[in-house]
């Protein structure tokens, strides 16, 4: 970890002053336990039994989240081939579930994640590393943007208040939220490829002292998948980005970078992938143990990376949720997940950040 490298000169001095190596060994061990805050999660492959926990009101109802309603009310016109829609209408179509979807998502969610969602204060505390001030930066495609929007519903549920906002979605959009004497910065940057994500991280590093509060930790959470249309480009760019993350982890003062597994699509067929020229009238469940080329390459390149690259496992959570898709871009959309599923993804990120080193 970069923090260990940065502290080695100080630790050596302490060891010399103490006249023994025992103190330095104990201090390094203690630092590893207390400061390392990421690792690999493992979700059970067996089906979870029906849980008896009851979802909070905000989990399934977008009218309980003022931030989401605000996003959906944006009347500016979408760009590109979607310019027949408003930005708010586009987001609403991606985020909004059929009425029955929320309870079904809740029933299929891993119990440990549901318990975190019942305690949004605890969930946010994990995202903030138990710090008074922290920052979480989402980089990625429109699904990453959805996850950013859904996080604000969690913050409202925990009674945090937004105190500032800055920037635009075409670069970096960021907000600052507070609760009493605590401060949490959240940001999102839309990208469709790993090279662009790496560029945004480098740009962020150059201006970190101006964007973040003094001494504030930042986690960068990268989620890409839907814009890659062939295995060659996906695997090549994912491999280069994995090496970039490994290099960043060795630099003092660099943010913690976490990847998100690709999410399954539910367009039908053996893998659920979208096929050009074929538009189903509904989303379909995946065959048992189905995997597409994105997740297969991710497991080989990121899952087996050495030194390890932290990532959140979301495939197993999302694969059964074929019913948890919105209307999308005015057509059948089996790519974007509606907000109850996004709450599960944010809980999975918090669960990863809160795991002790021995379980990562």
N, C-alpha and C positions, 0 to 999 in steps of 0.2 A: 504493500500500500504506500501511496506517496507520503502519507503522514509519518510513517515510520522512517522513511528515508530522510525527511526533513528534520527529524528529531535526533538522528543518530549522533551528530556532534555534541549535542547537549547531554545525551545519555552517557557518552564516553567520558565527558567531564565529571558527571556525577559519580560514575564508577571509580574514577581516579581519586576523587575526594573521599569517597567512602573506603577506599583501600580494599575493595573486594568486588568480585564479579557477581556475587549473589544478588546484590541490590539491583544491578542492571537487568539481570535475567527476570527477576520478579516484576520489575517495572515494565519491561517489554511485554511480558505475558498479560499483565493487567491492562495495558493499553490496547492490546489486540482484542481482549474481551469487551472492553468498553467502547472502542471507537469503530470497529468494523461493523457496518450496518447494512450489508447486502449479502446475498447468496442465492442459491438455487432452491426454488420451491418444488415440491413433488406432490402432485395431486393424485389421489387414489384412482386407479383405473376401474375399480368395482363401483357399481351403482350405489349412490347414497340412499339410505332408507328415507322415507318421507319424514320430514322434520315437523316438529310440533311448535316451532317458533312462529310468532305472528309478525308480519312485516310492519314497519312504521308507515304512517300515512303517506309520507313524501316518497316512498320507494316506488309506488305504482301510479302516482297522480302528479302530472306535471303542473297542475294548478296550485300545488303546494310549494312550488319553487319559483320565486319572483325573478331570479336571475335567468331561468330558462324561458319564462314568459317574455322577459325583456329581449332575449335573443331572437325569439320567434316573432317579435313585433317589428323587426328591422325592415323598413320599406325600401331600402336601397335595392337596385337591380343587380342580380347575379351576372357574372361575366361569362364570356365564352359561349359555348353551345347551350348554356342554361339561362340565357338572358331573357327567357320568357317567364322567369320566376323571380320573386324577390328573394333577397338573402334570408330574411326571416322565414318565408314560406319554404325555402329549400331546407333550412335547418329543422323546421318543424316536421317536414315530411320524413327526414332521416331519424329524428329523435322519438317520434310519437309511436306508441304501441297500440295494437288492438287491445280492447278493454281487458280481455281475459289473459293477456300475455304476462302482465306483472306478477300475478299470483303463481303462475306456472314457473316463471323464472325463479321466484323465491323458493318454491318447493324443490327445484333441482340444484340450488346453490349449495356448495359445501358448508357445513354447519359452522365451521370456524370463521368463515367470511360473513355469514349471516349475523353471527354474534358481534362482529366488529361493526356491522351496519346498524345494529341496535344501539351501539355506543359510538356515535360519530365523533364525540370528543376524544375518545381513545384512538380511533382510527386516524384522526388528524395529528394526534400526538406522535404516532408512529411515523407518519409522513414527514414530520418535522424533526425527527431524531431526538425527541424530548428536549428540543432547544427552545429558547425564548423567541428566536428569530431564525427563519429558514426560508428557502425558496425552492420551488418545484417547476421545472421548465419542460413542457411537452413539446416534442418535435415530431412531425409526421404528417400523415395523410388525413383525410376528413374524419376517419374513425378516431384518430388521436385527438382531433378537435372536438369530437363528441365527448370523449372522455374528459377533456378539459372543462367543457360546459357542465357535465354531470358532477364534477368535483365541487362546483359552486353550490349545488343543491345540498351536498353534504355539509358544506361550511355554514350554509344558512340553518340547517338542522341543528348544528352545534352552536348556533347563535353568534357566529362571527359576523362582522360588518365590513363591507367593502368601503375603503376610504380613498382610493385613487385608481385610475386606469390610464394607460398610456399606449400609444402606438396603434398599428393596424394589422389585420390578418395577413397582409401581403409581406410583412417583415416579421416583427415580433410584437405581439399584443400581450400586455402584462397588467396585472392588477395587484393591489396591496390590500390585504384584509387584516383586521385586528380584533383581538378579544382581550380586554383589560390591558395588561402590559405586554402581551404577546403580539408578534407580527409575522405574517405569512405572505410571501410573494408568490404568485402563480403566473405562468406565462405560457404562450403557445405560439409556435411558428409553423406555418403550413409548408410542407415539403412532400415530394412524391418519390424521392430516391435517397439512397444512402450517401452518395457523394454530396448532395445538397445539405443533408443533415450534418455531415462532418464540417462543411463550410460554415453552417450556422453556429456550431459549437465553437469553432475557431474564432468567429466574429464575437461571440459572446465572451469568450475568454479575454479578448482584447479590451473589452469595456466593462468587465465585471466590477471593477472598483467604483464605476460611476452608476451602475444599475443596482447593485446590492448594498445592503447596509454593512458596516464594518464588522468583519468576523463572521458574516452570515454564511452558513453552509448551503450548497445548492445541489440538488439531484436533477440530472437531465434524463428524461424518460423518452426513448425513441421508439416509435411504432410505425413501420412501413409494411405494406404488402400489396394492396389492391392494384397499384399502377404497374406492377411488373407483370408482363405478359408471356415471358418465356423463362425457362429454367436457367439458361446460360447467363443472361444479364442479372437475374436474381442471385445466383450463386456467386458470380464473380464480384459483384458490388458488395454483397453481404460479407464475403471473405475479406475484402479490403477494409470494410468498416470495422470488422472484428479486430483486425490488426491495429487500426486507428484507436479503438477503445483500449486495447492493451497498452499501446504507447502512452496514451493520455493518463492511464492509471499509475504510470511510473513518474509522472511529473508533479512536483510540489505545487500545491494550490489548485490543481485541476479539479473540476467537479466530478462527482460520482456519476457515471454513465450506466444506465440500465436499459437493456433492450426488451421489447415485447415480442413474444412469439407471434408469428402470423396467425390471423384469425381465419377459421374456416368459412367458406361460402356455402350456400345451400341452394344452388340452382338446379340440382338434380344430377343424375349420372353417378358414376362410380366414385368421383371425388368431390362433387359439389361445385366445381369451378365454373365460372361464367364462360360460355362459348359464344363467340361472335356469330350473329345470324340466328341465334336460338334464344328466344325469350319466353320462359315459362309463365304461366298465369298465377303461380304460387310458389313459395319456397318449399323445399323437400328435405326430409330427414336424411342424414348420411347413413350409408351402410355401416355395419359394425366395424370398428377399428379402421375406418377409411382415413387415408392421408393423401394430401396432394403433394406436388413437387416442392412447394414452398416450405411446408413443415418438415418434409424429409431432409431437404438441404439444410434447414436451420438446425435440426437436431445433430446433423453430422458436423457442421462448421462451427456453430456456437456452443452446442451442448457438449462437444468434445474439445473445446478450445483449451490450450495450455500456454500461458497461465489462464485461469478461468475468466470468463466474461459473464457478469451477472445478467440474468434475464428473468422475466416473469412468465411462468407457464400459464397460458390462457386457452390453449387448444382444447384440453379436456373439459374445461368449464363451458366453452362456447359451442362445442360440437353438437350437444343435444338441443341447442336453443334455435332450431330452425324456424320456430314460430315467432321469435323475438326480433323481427325485422320491421322497419317502417315501410312507408310507401315509396321512399327514395325520391328519385328525380322524375316524378310523374309517371313511373312505370314500376313493374315488379322489381323490388330491390332486395336481393338476398346477400348483400355485402354489409350495409350499415346496420348496426344493432341499435335497438331502441333503448331508452334510458335505464330501465331496470337492469338490463344486462351490463350496461356501462358502470352502474354502481358496483356490480360484482368485480369488474376489472379493477376499479379503484381500490376496492377492499383487498384484492389479490396483491396489488402493489404495496399497500400498507402492511400486509401480512409478511411479505418478503423482507421489507425494511425492518420489521420488528423481531425477526427470528434471531436467536442467539447463534454465535459462530458454530457451535457444535451441531446445529441442525441445518446448516446451509450446504 
